[in-house]
Amino acid sequence: MSDLHADAVRVLKDWDAPDPAQEQLRLDYLDHLAQHDDGMWKPCRPGHITASALVIDPVGGRVLLTLHRKLKMWLQMGGHCEPGDATLADSALREATEESGIAGLTLLRAEPVKLDRHETPCAWHLDVQYAAIAEPDAVEEISEESLDLKWYGFDEVGAVADGSVEALLARTRAVIGV
């Protein structure tokens, strides 16, 4: 079992889920990790833990989304954990930085904002979702994982992204009080 696996168990045990559905996902993720020593890594079937971060500019009331190269959907930044990630939070911040091209992002808080389980072409992703704060003058740079990056006003997200992104934004806004 890796240190990252142990961190994920700790994070999920300590996290206060905001509602019963999130509590059930938290318990499901803990069961997954208890059953799979390799539950953090992409080769694990039927699924694996992933980490993502919604990049927000709370001052400007906007969120940066990526047009995912493979899925062709507007999503938050995120993906697979890597052996060099010390913690889930580190994984989420690394993914957000790599995919947005924005240096100096900071996590809104050390614990997750939300959990989301979804099926992808490789397996089920048991996504642990964070929020990352960008400075108002942050300039994004498209990575090889994106077809495009674009800032959207909080009220524009529903027109371009699916319900999972809308739910992550709503939960993030509730946490920061905007």
Long-range contacts (C-beta under 8 A, 24 or more apart in sequence): 1-37, 2-40, 2-83, 3-86, 4-40, 4-81, 4-83, 4-85, 4-86, 4-87, 4-88, 4-91, 5-33, 5-37, 5-39, 5-40, 7-86, 7-87, 7-88, 8-33, 8-39, 8-40, 8-49, 8-88, 8-128, 9-33, 11-87, 11-88, 11-89, 11-111, 11-112, 11-128, 12-128, 14-111, 15-111, 15-112, 17-115, 18-114, 18-171, 18-174, 22-114, 22-115, 25-115, 25-116, 25-117, 25-126, 26-115, 28-117, 28-126, 29-115, 29-126, 29-128, 32-126, 40-81, 41-80, 41-81, 42-80, 42-122, 42-123, 44-123, 45-123, 46-123, 46-124, 47-117, 47-123, 47-124, 47-125, 47-126, 48-80, 48-81, 48-123, 48-124, 48-125, 48-126, 49-81, 49-88, 49-126, 49-127, 49-128, 50-78, 50-79, 50-80, 50-81, 50-125, 50-126, 50-127, 50-128, 51-78, 51-79, 51-81, 51-85, 51-88, 51-89, 51-91, 51-92, 51-95, 51-127, 51-128, 51-129, 51-130, 52-76, 52-77, 52-78, 52-79, 52-92, 52-95, 52-96, 52-127, 52-128, 52-129, 52-130, 53-77, 53-78, 53-92, 53-93, 53-95, 53-96, 53-105, 53-107, 53-129, 53-130, 53-131, 53-132, 54-113, 54-129, 54-130, 54-131, 54-132, 54-165, 54-168, 54-169, 54-172, 55-96, 55-100, 55-102, 55-105, 55-131, 55-132, 55-134, 56-108, 56-131, 56-132, 56-133, 56-134, 56-169, 56-172, 56-176, 57-133, 57-134, 57-135, 57-136, 57-138, 57-151, 58-133, 58-176, 58-178, 59-136, 60-136, 60-151, 61-153, 61-154, 61-178, 62-151, 62-152, 62-153, 62-154, 63-151, 63-152, 63-154, 63-157, 63-169, 64-100, 64-102, 64-134, 64-140, 64-149, 64-150, 64-151, 64-152, 65-149, 65-150, 65-152, 65-157, 65-160, 65-161, 65-165, 66-99, 66-100, 66-145, 66-146, 66-148, 66-149, 67-146, 67-147, 67-148, 67-149, 67-150, 68-145, 68-146, 68-147, 69-144, 69-145, 69-146, 69-147, 70-121, 71-120, 72-147, 73-161, 73-162, 74-150, 74-152, 74-160, 74-161, 74-165, 75-161, 75-165, 76-129, 76-165, 76-168, 77-132, 78-127, 78-129, 79-145, 88-112, 88-128, 89-130, 92-128, 92-129, 92-130, 92-132, 93-130, 93-132, 96-130, 96-132, 98-143, 98-145, 99-143, 99-145, 99-146, 100-134, 100-140, 100-141, 100-143, 100-149, 101-139, 101-140, 101-141, 101-142, 101-143, 101-149, 102-134, 102-138, 102-139, 102-140, 102-141, 104-135, 104-138, 105-132, 105-133, 105-134, 105-138, 106-132, 106-133, 107-131, 107-132, 107-133, 108-132, 108-133, 108-172, 108-175, 108-176, 109-175, 113-168, 113-171, 113-172, 113-175, 114-167, 114-168, 114-171, 114-172, 116-164, 116-167, 116-168, 118-164, 129-168, 131-168, 131-172, 131-175, 131-176, 154-178
